[in-house]
Amino acid sequence: MKYQVVYDSKCNLCTTFAQLLQQFDREKIFAYIPMQDQATLANYGITTTDCEAGMILIDPNQPTRSWQGSEAAEEIARLLPLGEAFIAAYRAIPGMKWLGDRTYEQIRDNRYQWFGERKNSEPI
């Protein structure tokens, strides 16, 4: 089974991120679910309100275990080749985690204004 990446398919940045992740995912460990696919998300107990807090990463071995927002981004990076070393270094720098969390929140809250909204929210 693959980790499920729940992303906003209406957001230009989010869709571009998911497409880039597909290219880097050489081990094919990720699958992608648009936040707009409420039928699929209901299988995981995820609601529209849950999605407002940002992207979600679901553990394929324990579907009740997930990460959201900047935590999801960090876990995705950690799972990629050489990612664990990068995340360890990132977390070791004082204040970097706090800065990363705040940056993620700003991007999440302003994504349509800053990066645009897709007219058709087709999945990748």
DOSELUM-276206 format. One record per atom (N, C-alpha, C): residue number from 1; residue in one letter; atom name; x, y, z. Coordinates in Angstrom, 1 decimal, always signed. Layout:
<pts>
{pt NUM, 'A', 'CA', {X, Y, Z}}
...
</pts>
This chain:
<pts>
{pt 1, 'M', 'N', {+0.8, -1.2, +0.0}}
{pt 1, 'M', 'CA', {+0.0, +0.0, +0.0}}
{pt 1, 'M', 'C', {+0.9, +1.2, +0.0}}
{pt 2, 'K', 'N', {+0.3, +2.3, -0.5}}
{pt 2, 'K', 'CA', {+1.1, +3.6, -0.6}}
{pt 2, 'K', 'C', {+0.5, +4.6, +0.4}}
{pt 3, 'Y', 'N', {+1.4, +5.5, +0.8}}
{pt 3, 'Y', 'CA', {+1.0, +6.7, +1.6}}
{pt 3, 'Y', 'C', {+0.0, +7.5, +0.8}}
{pt 4, 'Q', 'N', {-1.0, +8.0, +1.4}}
{pt 4, 'Q', 'CA', {-2.0, +8.8, +0.7}}
{pt 4, 'Q', 'C', {-1.7, +10.3, +1.0}}
{pt 5, 'V', 'N', {-1.5, +11.0, -0.1}}
{pt 5, 'V', 'CA', {-1.3, +12.5, +0.0}}
{pt 5, 'V', 'C', {-2.6, +13.2, -0.4}}
{pt 6, 'V', 'N', {-3.2, +13.8, +0.6}}
{pt 6, 'V', 'CA', {-4.4, +14.6, +0.3}}
{pt 6, 'V', 'C', {-4.0, +16.0, +0.1}}
{pt 7, 'Y', 'N', {-4.3, +16.5, -1.2}}
{pt 7, 'Y', 'CA', {-3.9, +17.8, -1.6}}
{pt 7, 'Y', 'C', {-5.0, +18.6, -2.2}}
{pt 8, 'D', 'N', {-4.9, +19.9, -2.3}}
{pt 8, 'D', 'CA', {-6.0, +20.7, -2.8}}
{pt 8, 'D', 'C', {-5.8, +20.8, -4.4}}
{pt 9, 'S', 'N', {-6.6, +20.1, -5.1}}
{pt 9, 'S', 'CA', {-6.5, +20.1, -6.6}}
{pt 9, 'S', 'C', {-7.0, +21.4, -7.2}}
{pt 10, 'K', 'N', {-7.6, +22.3, -6.4}}
{pt 10, 'K', 'CA', {-8.0, +23.6, -7.0}}
{pt 10, 'K', 'C', {-6.8, +24.6, -6.8}}
{pt 11, 'C', 'N', {-5.8, +24.3, -6.1}}
{pt 11, 'C', 'CA', {-4.7, +25.2, -5.8}}
{pt 11, 'C', 'C', {-3.5, +25.0, -6.8}}
{pt 12, 'N', 'N', {-3.1, +26.0, -7.5}}
{pt 12, 'N', 'CA', {-2.0, +25.8, -8.5}}
{pt 12, 'N', 'C', {-0.7, +25.3, -7.8}}
{pt 13, 'L', 'N', {-0.4, +25.9, -6.6}}
{pt 13, 'L', 'CA', {+0.8, +25.5, -5.9}}
{pt 13, 'L', 'C', {+0.7, +24.0, -5.4}}
{pt 14, 'C', 'N', {-0.4, +23.7, -4.9}}
{pt 14, 'C', 'CA', {-0.6, +22.3, -4.3}}
{pt 14, 'C', 'C', {-0.6, +21.3, -5.4}}
{pt 15, 'T', 'N', {-1.2, +21.6, -6.6}}
{pt 15, 'T', 'CA', {-1.2, +20.6, -7.7}}
{pt 15, 'T', 'C', {+0.3, +20.5, -8.2}}
{pt 16, 'T', 'N', {+1.0, +21.6, -8.4}}
{pt 16, 'T', 'CA', {+2.3, +21.6, -8.9}}
{pt 16, 'T', 'C', {+3.2, +20.8, -7.9}}
{pt 17, 'F', 'N', {+3.0, +21.0, -6.6}}
{pt 17, 'F', 'CA', {+3.8, +20.2, -5.6}}
{pt 17, 'F', 'C', {+3.5, +18.7, -5.7}}
{pt 18, 'A', 'N', {+2.2, +18.3, -5.9}}
{pt 18, 'A', 'CA', {+1.9, +16.9, -6.1}}
{pt 18, 'A', 'C', {+2.5, +16.3, -7.3}}
{pt 19, 'Q', 'N', {+2.5, +17.1, -8.4}}
{pt 19, 'Q', 'CA', {+3.1, +16.6, -9.7}}
{pt 19, 'Q', 'C', {+4.6, +16.5, -9.5}}
{pt 20, 'L', 'N', {+5.3, +17.4, -8.8}}
{pt 20, 'L', 'CA', {+6.7, +17.3, -8.6}}
{pt 20, 'L', 'C', {+7.0, +16.1, -7.7}}
{pt 21, 'L', 'N', {+6.2, +15.9, -6.7}}
{pt 21, 'L', 'CA', {+6.4, +14.8, -5.8}}
{pt 21, 'L', 'C', {+6.3, +13.5, -6.6}}
{pt 22, 'Q', 'N', {+5.4, +13.4, -7.5}}
{pt 22, 'Q', 'CA', {+5.3, +12.2, -8.3}}
{pt 22, 'Q', 'C', {+6.6, +11.9, -9.1}}
{pt 23, 'Q', 'N', {+7.2, +12.9, -9.6}}
{pt 23, 'Q', 'CA', {+8.5, +12.8, -10.3}}
{pt 23, 'Q', 'C', {+9.6, +12.3, -9.4}}
{pt 24, 'F', 'N', {+9.7, +12.8, -8.2}}
{pt 24, 'F', 'CA', {+10.7, +12.4, -7.2}}
{pt 24, 'F', 'C', {+10.5, +11.1, -6.5}}
{pt 25, 'D', 'N', {+9.2, +10.7, -6.6}}
{pt 25, 'D', 'CA', {+8.8, +9.4, -5.9}}
{pt 25, 'D', 'C', {+9.3, +8.2, -6.7}}
{pt 26, 'R', 'N', {+10.5, +8.0, -6.7}}
{pt 26, 'R', 'CA', {+11.1, +6.8, -7.5}}
{pt 26, 'R', 'C', {+10.7, +5.5, -7.0}}
{pt 27, 'E', 'N', {+10.4, +5.4, -5.7}}
{pt 27, 'E', 'CA', {+10.0, +4.1, -5.1}}
{pt 27, 'E', 'C', {+8.5, +3.9, -5.1}}
{pt 28, 'K', 'N', {+7.8, +4.9, -5.6}}
{pt 28, 'K', 'CA', {+6.4, +4.8, -5.8}}
{pt 28, 'K', 'C', {+5.7, +4.5, -4.5}}
{pt 29, 'I', 'N', {+6.0, +5.4, -3.5}}
{pt 29, 'I', 'CA', {+5.4, +5.2, -2.1}}
{pt 29, 'I', 'C', {+4.2, +6.0, -1.9}}
{pt 30, 'F', 'N', {+3.9, +7.0, -2.8}}
{pt 30, 'F', 'CA', {+2.8, +7.9, -2.6}}
{pt 30, 'F', 'C', {+1.7, +7.7, -3.6}}
{pt 31, 'A', 'N', {+0.4, +7.9, -3.2}}
{pt 31, 'A', 'CA', {-0.7, +8.0, -4.0}}
{pt 31, 'A', 'C', {-1.4, +9.3, -3.7}}
{pt 32, 'Y', 'N', {-2.3, +9.8, -4.5}}
{pt 32, 'Y', 'CA', {-2.8, +11.2, -4.4}}
{pt 32, 'Y', 'C', {-4.3, +11.2, -4.4}}
{pt 33, 'I', 'N', {-4.8, +12.0, -3.4}}
{pt 33, 'I', 'CA', {-6.3, +12.1, -3.3}}
{pt 33, 'I', 'C', {-6.6, +13.6, -3.2}}
{pt 34, 'P', 'N', {-7.3, +14.2, -4.2}}
{pt 34, 'P', 'CA', {-7.7, +15.6, -4.1}}
{pt 34, 'P', 'C', {-8.6, +15.8, -2.9}}
{pt 35, 'M', 'N', {-8.5, +16.9, -2.2}}
{pt 35, 'M', 'CA', {-9.3, +17.3, -1.1}}
{pt 35, 'M', 'C', {-10.8, +17.4, -1.6}}
{pt 36, 'Q', 'N', {-11.0, +17.6, -2.9}}
{pt 36, 'Q', 'CA', {-12.3, +17.7, -3.4}}
{pt 36, 'Q', 'C', {-13.0, +16.4, -3.6}}
{pt 37, 'D', 'N', {-12.3, +15.3, -3.4}}
{pt 37, 'D', 'CA', {-12.9, +13.9, -3.6}}
{pt 37, 'D', 'C', {-13.4, +13.5, -2.2}}
{pt 38, 'Q', 'N', {-14.6, +14.1, -1.8}}
{pt 38, 'Q', 'CA', {-15.1, +13.8, -0.5}}
{pt 38, 'Q', 'C', {-15.6, +12.3, -0.4}}
{pt 39, 'A', 'N', {-15.9, +11.6, -1.4}}
{pt 39, 'A', 'CA', {-16.3, +10.2, -1.3}}
{pt 39, 'A', 'C', {-15.2, +9.4, -0.8}}
{pt 40, 'T', 'N', {-14.0, +9.6, -1.5}}
{pt 40, 'T', 'CA', {-12.8, +8.8, -1.1}}
{pt 40, 'T', 'C', {-12.4, +9.2, +0.3}}
{pt 41, 'L', 'N', {-12.3, +10.5, +0.6}}
{pt 41, 'L', 'CA', {-11.9, +10.9, +1.9}}
{pt 41, 'L', 'C', {-12.8, +10.4, +3.1}}
{pt 42, 'A', 'N', {-14.1, +10.3, +2.8}}
{pt 42, 'A', 'CA', {-15.0, +9.7, +3.8}}
{pt 42, 'A', 'C', {-14.6, +8.4, +4.2}}
{pt 43, 'N', 'N', {-13.9, +7.6, +3.4}}
{pt 43, 'N', 'CA', {-13.4, +6.3, +3.7}}
{pt 43, 'N', 'C', {-12.4, +6.3, +4.8}}
{pt 44, 'Y', 'N', {-11.7, +7.5, +4.9}}
{pt 44, 'Y', 'CA', {-10.7, +7.7, +6.0}}
{pt 44, 'Y', 'C', {-11.2, +8.5, +7.1}}
{pt 45, 'G', 'N', {-12.5, +8.9, +7.1}}
{pt 45, 'G', 'CA', {-13.1, +9.7, +8.1}}
{pt 45, 'G', 'C', {-12.6, +11.2, +8.0}}
{pt 46, 'I', 'N', {-12.2, +11.7, +6.8}}
{pt 46, 'I', 'CA', {-11.8, +13.0, +6.7}}
{pt 46, 'I', 'C', {-12.9, +13.9, +6.1}}
{pt 47, 'T', 'N', {-13.1, +15.0, +6.7}}
{pt 47, 'T', 'CA', {-14.2, +15.9, +6.2}}
{pt 47, 'T', 'C', {-13.6, +17.1, +5.5}}
{pt 48, 'T', 'N', {-14.5, +17.9, +4.9}}
{pt 48, 'T', 'CA', {-14.1, +19.2, +4.3}}
{pt 48, 'T', 'C', {-13.4, +20.1, +5.3}}
{pt 49, 'T', 'N', {-14.0, +20.1, +6.5}}
{pt 49, 'T', 'CA', {-13.4, +21.0, +7.6}}
{pt 49, 'T', 'C', {-12.0, +20.5, +7.9}}
{pt 50, 'D', 'N', {-11.8, +19.2, +8.0}}
{pt 50, 'D', 'CA', {-10.4, +18.7, +8.3}}
{pt 50, 'D', 'C', {-9.4, +19.2, +7.2}}
{pt 51, 'C', 'N', {-9.8, +19.2, +6.0}}
{pt 51, 'C', 'CA', {-8.9, +19.7, +4.9}}
{pt 51, 'C', 'C', {-8.5, +21.1, +5.0}}
{pt 52, 'E', 'N', {-9.3, +21.9, +5.7}}
{pt 52, 'E', 'CA', {-9.0, +23.4, +5.8}}
{pt 52, 'E', 'C', {-7.7, +23.6, +6.5}}
{pt 53, 'A', 'N', {-7.2, +22.7, +7.3}}
{pt 53, 'A', 'CA', {-6.0, +22.8, +8.0}}
{pt 53, 'A', 'C', {-4.7, +22.5, +7.2}}
{pt 54, 'G', 'N', {-4.9, +22.1, +5.9}}
{pt 54, 'G', 'CA', {-3.8, +21.8, +5.1}}
{pt 54, 'G', 'C', {-3.7, +20.4, +4.6}}
{pt 55, 'M', 'N', {-2.7, +20.1, +3.8}}
{pt 55, 'M', 'CA', {-2.5, +18.8, +3.2}}
{pt 55, 'M', 'C', {-2.4, +17.7, +4.3}}
{pt 56, 'I', 'N', {-2.8, +16.5, +3.9}}
{pt 56, 'I', 'CA', {-2.8, +15.4, +4.9}}
{pt 56, 'I', 'C', {-2.0, +14.3, +4.3}}
{pt 57, 'L', 'N', {-1.2, +13.6, +5.1}}
{pt 57, 'L', 'CA', {-0.5, +12.4, +4.7}}
{pt 57, 'L', 'C', {-1.1, +11.2, +5.6}}
{pt 58, 'I', 'N', {-1.5, +10.2, +4.9}}
{pt 58, 'I', 'CA', {-2.1, +9.0, +5.6}}
{pt 58, 'I', 'C', {-1.2, +7.8, +5.6}}
{pt 59, 'D', 'N', {-0.9, +7.2, +6.7}}
{pt 59, 'D', 'CA', {+0.0, +6.0, +6.8}}
{pt 59, 'D', 'C', {-0.8, +4.8, +6.2}}
{pt 60, 'P', 'N', {-0.2, +4.2, +5.2}}
{pt 60, 'P', 'CA', {-1.0, +3.0, +4.6}}
{pt 60, 'P', 'C', {-1.1, +1.8, +5.5}}
{pt 61, 'N', 'N', {-0.2, +1.7, +6.5}}
{pt 61, 'N', 'CA', {-0.2, +0.6, +7.4}}
{pt 61, 'N', 'C', {-1.1, +0.8, +8.6}}
{pt 62, 'Q', 'N', {-1.4, +2.1, +8.9}}
{pt 62, 'Q', 'CA', {-2.3, +2.4, +10.0}}
{pt 62, 'Q', 'C', {-3.1, +3.6, +9.5}}
{pt 63, 'P', 'N', {-4.2, +3.4, +8.8}}
{pt 63, 'P', 'CA', {-5.0, +4.5, +8.2}}
{pt 63, 'P', 'C', {-5.5, +5.5, +9.2}}
{pt 64, 'T', 'N', {-5.5, +5.2, +10.5}}
{pt 64, 'T', 'CA', {-5.9, +6.1, +11.5}}
{pt 64, 'T', 'C', {-4.8, +7.1, +11.9}}
{pt 65, 'R', 'N', {-3.5, +6.7, +11.4}}
{pt 65, 'R', 'CA', {-2.4, +7.6, +11.7}}
{pt 65, 'R', 'C', {-2.1, +8.5, +10.5}}
{pt 66, 'S', 'N', {-2.0, +9.8, +10.8}}
{pt 66, 'S', 'CA', {-1.8, +10.7, +9.7}}
{pt 66, 'S', 'C', {-1.1, +12.0, +10.2}}
{pt 67, 'W', 'N', {-0.6, +12.7, +9.3}}
{pt 67, 'W', 'CA', {+0.1, +14.0, +9.6}}
{pt 67, 'W', 'C', {-0.6, +15.1, +8.8}}
{pt 68, 'Q', 'N', {-0.6, +16.3, +9.3}}
{pt 68, 'Q', 'CA', {-1.3, +17.4, +8.6}}
{pt 68, 'Q', 'C', {-0.5, +18.6, +8.6}}
{pt 69, 'G', 'N', {-0.6, +19.4, +7.5}}
{pt 69, 'G', 'CA', {+0.0, +20.7, +7.4}}
{pt 69, 'G', 'C', {+1.5, +20.5, +7.2}}
{pt 70, 'S', 'N', {+2.3, +21.3, +8.0}}
{pt 70, 'S', 'CA', {+3.8, +21.3, +7.9}}
{pt 70, 'S', 'C', {+4.3, +19.9, +8.4}}
{pt 71, 'E', 'N', {+3.6, +19.3, +9.3}}
{pt 71, 'E', 'CA', {+4.0, +18.0, +9.7}}
{pt 71, 'E', 'C', {+3.9, +17.0, +8.6}}
{pt 72, 'A', 'N', {+2.9, +17.1, +7.7}}
{pt 72, 'A', 'CA', {+2.8, +16.2, +6.6}}
{pt 72, 'A', 'C', {+3.9, +16.5, +5.6}}
{pt 73, 'A', 'N', {+4.2, +17.8, +5.3}}
{pt 73, 'A', 'CA', {+5.3, +18.1, +4.4}}
{pt 73, 'A', 'C', {+6.6, +17.5, +4.9}}
{pt 74, 'E', 'N', {+6.9, +17.6, +6.2}}
{pt 74, 'E', 'CA', {+8.1, +17.1, +6.8}}
{pt 74, 'E', 'C', {+8.2, +15.6, +6.6}}
{pt 75, 'E', 'N', {+7.1, +14.9, +6.9}}
{pt 75, 'E', 'CA', {+7.0, +13.4, +6.8}}
{pt 75, 'E', 'C', {+7.2, +13.0, +5.4}}
{pt 76, 'I', 'N', {+6.6, +13.7, +4.4}}
{pt 76, 'I', 'CA', {+6.8, +13.4, +3.0}}
{pt 76, 'I', 'C', {+8.3, +13.5, +2.7}}
{pt 77, 'A', 'N', {+8.9, +14.6, +3.1}}
{pt 77, 'A', 'CA', {+10.3, +14.8, +2.8}}
{pt 77, 'A', 'C', {+11.2, +13.7, +3.4}}
{pt 78, 'R', 'N', {+10.8, +13.3, +4.7}}
{pt 78, 'R', 'CA', {+11.6, +12.3, +5.4}}
{pt 78, 'R', 'C', {+11.5, +11.0, +4.7}}
{pt 79, 'L', 'N', {+10.4, +10.7, +4.0}}
{pt 79, 'L', 'CA', {+10.2, +9.4, +3.4}}
{pt 79, 'L', 'C', {+11.0, +9.3, +2.0}}
{pt 80, 'L', 'N', {+11.3, +10.4, +1.5}}
{pt 80, 'L', 'CA', {+12.0, +10.4, +0.2}}
{pt 80, 'L', 'C', {+13.5, +10.0, +0.4}}
{pt 81, 'P', 'N', {+14.2, +9.6, -0.6}}
{pt 81, 'P', 'CA', {+15.6, +9.2, -0.5}}
{pt 81, 'P', 'C', {+16.4, +10.4, +0.0}}
{pt 82, 'L', 'N', {+17.2, +10.2, +1.0}}
{pt 82, 'L', 'CA', {+18.1, +11.2, +1.7}}
{pt 82, 'L', 'C', {+17.2, +12.2, +2.5}}
{pt 83, 'G', 'N', {+15.9, +12.0, +2.5}}
{pt 83, 'G', 'CA', {+15.1, +13.0, +3.2}}
{pt 83, 'G', 'C', {+15.2, +13.0, +4.7}}
{pt 84, 'E', 'N', {+15.5, +11.8, +5.3}}
{pt 84, 'E', 'CA', {+15.6, +11.7, +6.8}}
{pt 84, 'E', 'C', {+16.7, +12.6, +7.3}}
{pt 85, 'A', 'N', {+17.9, +12.6, +6.6}}
{pt 85, 'A', 'CA', {+19.0, +13.5, +7.0}}
{pt 85, 'A', 'C', {+18.6, +14.9, +6.8}}
{pt 86, 'F', 'N', {+17.9, +15.3, +5.8}}
{pt 86, 'F', 'CA', {+17.5, +16.7, +5.6}}
{pt 86, 'F', 'C', {+16.6, +17.1, +6.7}}
{pt 87, 'I', 'N', {+15.6, +16.3, +7.0}}
{pt 87, 'I', 'CA', {+14.7, +16.7, +8.1}}
{pt 87, 'I', 'C', {+15.3, +16.8, +9.4}}
{pt 88, 'A', 'N', {+16.3, +15.9, +9.7}}
{pt 88, 'A', 'CA', {+17.0, +15.9, +11.0}}
{pt 88, 'A', 'C', {+17.8, +17.2, +11.1}}
{pt 89, 'A', 'N', {+18.4, +17.6, +10.0}}
{pt 89, 'A', 'CA', {+19.2, +18.9, +10.0}}
{pt 89, 'A', 'C', {+18.3, +20.1, +10.2}}
{pt 90, 'Y', 'N', {+17.2, +20.1, +9.5}}
{pt 90, 'Y', 'CA', {+16.2, +21.1, +9.6}}
{pt 90, 'Y', 'C', {+15.7, +21.3, +11.0}}
{pt 91, 'R', 'N', {+15.3, +20.2, +11.6}}
{pt 91, 'R', 'CA', {+14.8, +20.2, +13.0}}
{pt 91, 'R', 'C', {+15.9, +20.6, +14.0}}
{pt 92, 'A', 'N', {+17.2, +20.4, +13.7}}
{pt 92, 'A', 'CA', {+18.3, +20.7, +14.6}}
{pt 92, 'A', 'C', {+18.6, +22.2, +14.7}}
{pt 93, 'I', 'N', {+18.2, +22.9, +13.7}}
{pt 93, 'I', 'CA', {+18.5, +24.4, +13.6}}
{pt 93, 'I', 'C', {+17.5, +25.1, +14.5}}
{pt 94, 'P', 'N', {+17.9, +25.8, +15.6}}
{pt 94, 'P', 'CA', {+17.0, +26.5, +16.5}}
{pt 94, 'P', 'C', {+16.1, +27.4, +15.7}}
{pt 95, 'G', 'N', {+14.8, +27.3, +16.0}}
{pt 95, 'G', 'CA', {+13.8, +28.2, +15.5}}
{pt 95, 'G', 'C', {+13.3, +27.8, +14.1}}
{pt 96, 'M', 'N', {+14.0, +26.9, +13.4}}
{pt 96, 'M', 'CA', {+13.6, +26.6, +12.0}}
{pt 96, 'M', 'C', {+12.2, +25.9, +11.9}}
{pt 97, 'K', 'N', {+12.0, +25.0, +12.9}}
{pt 97, 'K', 'CA', {+10.7, +24.3, +12.9}}
{pt 97, 'K', 'C', {+9.5, +25.3, +13.1}}
{pt 98, 'W', 'N', {+9.7, +26.2, +14.0}}
{pt 98, 'W', 'CA', {+8.7, +27.3, +14.3}}
{pt 98, 'W', 'C', {+8.5, +28.1, +13.0}}
{pt 99, 'L', 'N', {+9.6, +28.5, +12.3}}
{pt 99, 'L', 'CA', {+9.5, +29.3, +11.1}}
{pt 99, 'L', 'C', {+8.8, +28.5, +10.0}}
{pt 100, 'G', 'N', {+9.2, +27.3, +9.9}}
{pt 100, 'G', 'CA', {+8.6, +26.4, +8.9}}
{pt 100, 'G', 'C', {+7.1, +26.3, +9.1}}
{pt 101, 'D', 'N', {+6.7, +26.1, +10.3}}
{pt 101, 'D', 'CA', {+5.2, +26.0, +10.6}}
{pt 101, 'D', 'C', {+4.5, +27.3, +10.3}}
{pt 102, 'R', 'N', {+5.0, +28.4, +10.7}}
{pt 102, 'R', 'CA', {+4.4, +29.7, +10.4}}
{pt 102, 'R', 'C', {+4.3, +30.0, +8.9}}
{pt 103, 'T', 'N', {+5.4, +29.6, +8.2}}
{pt 103, 'T', 'CA', {+5.4, +29.8, +6.7}}
{pt 103, 'T', 'C', {+4.4, +28.9, +6.1}}
{pt 104, 'Y', 'N', {+4.3, +27.7, +6.5}}
{pt 104, 'Y', 'CA', {+3.2, +26.8, +5.9}}
{pt 104, 'Y', 'C', {+1.8, +27.4, +6.1}}
{pt 105, 'E', 'N', {+1.6, +27.9, +7.3}}
{pt 105, 'E', 'CA', {+0.3, +28.5, +7.6}}
{pt 105, 'E', 'C', {-0.1, +29.6, +6.7}}
{pt 106, 'Q', 'N', {+0.9, +30.5, +6.5}}
{pt 106, 'Q', 'CA', {+0.7, +31.7, +5.6}}
{pt 106, 'Q', 'C', {+0.4, +31.3, +4.2}}
{pt 107, 'I', 'N', {+1.2, +30.3, +3.7}}
{pt 107, 'I', 'CA', {+1.0, +29.8, +2.3}}
{pt 107, 'I', 'C', {-0.4, +29.1, +2.3}}
{pt 108, 'R', 'N', {-0.7, +28.3, +3.2}}
{pt 108, 'R', 'CA', {-2.0, +27.6, +3.2}}
{pt 108, 'R', 'C', {-3.2, +28.6, +3.2}}
{pt 109, 'D', 'N', {-3.1, +29.6, +4.0}}
{pt 109, 'D', 'CA', {-4.2, +30.6, +4.2}}
{pt 109, 'D', 'C', {-4.3, +31.6, +3.0}}
{pt 110, 'N', 'N', {-3.2, +31.7, +2.2}}
{pt 110, 'N', 'CA', {-3.2, +32.7, +1.1}}
{pt 110, 'N', 'C', {-2.9, +32.0, -0.3}}
{pt 111, 'R', 'N', {-3.1, +30.7, -0.4}}
{pt 111, 'R', 'CA', {-2.6, +30.0, -1.6}}
{pt 111, 'R', 'C', {-3.4, +30.4, -2.8}}
{pt 112, 'Y', 'N', {-4.6, +30.7, -2.7}}
{pt 112, 'Y', 'CA', {-5.4, +31.1, -3.9}}
{pt 112, 'Y', 'C', {-5.0, +32.5, -4.4}}
{pt 113, 'Q', 'N', {-4.8, +33.4, -3.4}}
{pt 113, 'Q', 'CA', {-4.5, +34.8, -3.8}}
{pt 113, 'Q', 'C', {-3.0, +34.8, -4.3}}
{pt 114, 'W', 'N', {-2.1, +34.1, -3.7}}
{pt 114, 'W', 'CA', {-0.7, +34.2, -4.1}}
{pt 114, 'W', 'C', {-0.4, +33.3, -5.4}}
{pt 115, 'F', 'N', {-1.0, +32.2, -5.5}}
{pt 115, 'F', 'CA', {-0.6, +31.2, -6.6}}
{pt 115, 'F', 'C', {-1.7, +30.9, -7.6}}
{pt 116, 'G', 'N', {-2.9, +31.4, -7.3}}
{pt 116, 'G', 'CA', {-4.0, +31.2, -8.2}}
{pt 116, 'G', 'C', {-4.8, +29.9, -7.9}}
{pt 117, 'E', 'N', {-6.1, +30.0, -8.4}}
{pt 117, 'E', 'CA', {-7.0, +28.9, -8.3}}
{pt 117, 'E', 'C', {-7.3, +28.3, -9.6}}
{pt 118, 'R', 'N', {-7.2, +27.0, -9.7}}
{pt 118, 'R', 'CA', {-7.4, +26.3, -11.0}}
{pt 118, 'R', 'C', {-8.9, +26.2, -11.3}}
{pt 119, 'K', 'N', {-9.2, +26.4, -12.5}}
{pt 119, 'K', 'CA', {-10.7, +26.4, -12.9}}
{pt 119, 'K', 'C', {-11.2, +25.0, -12.9}}
{pt 120, 'N', 'N', {-10.4, +24.0, -13.4}}
{pt 120, 'N', 'CA', {-10.9, +22.6, -13.3}}
{pt 120, 'N', 'C', {-9.9, +22.0, -12.3}}
{pt 121, 'S', 'N', {-10.5, +21.3, -11.4}}
{pt 121, 'S', 'CA', {-9.7, +20.7, -10.3}}
{pt 121, 'S', 'C', {-9.5, +19.2, -10.6}}
{pt 122, 'E', 'N', {-9.1, +18.9, -11.8}}
{pt 122, 'E', 'CA', {-8.9, +17.5, -12.1}}
{pt 122, 'E', 'C', {-7.7, +16.9, -11.3}}
{pt 123, 'P', 'N', {-7.8, +15.7, -10.8}}
{pt 123, 'P', 'CA', {-6.7, +15.1, -10.1}}
{pt 123, 'P', 'C', {-5.5, +14.9, -11.0}}
{pt 124, 'I', 'N', {-4.4, +14.8, -10.3}}
{pt 124, 'I', 'CA', {-3.1, +14.6, -11.1}}
{pt 124, 'I', 'C', {-3.0, +13.2, -11.6}}
</pts>
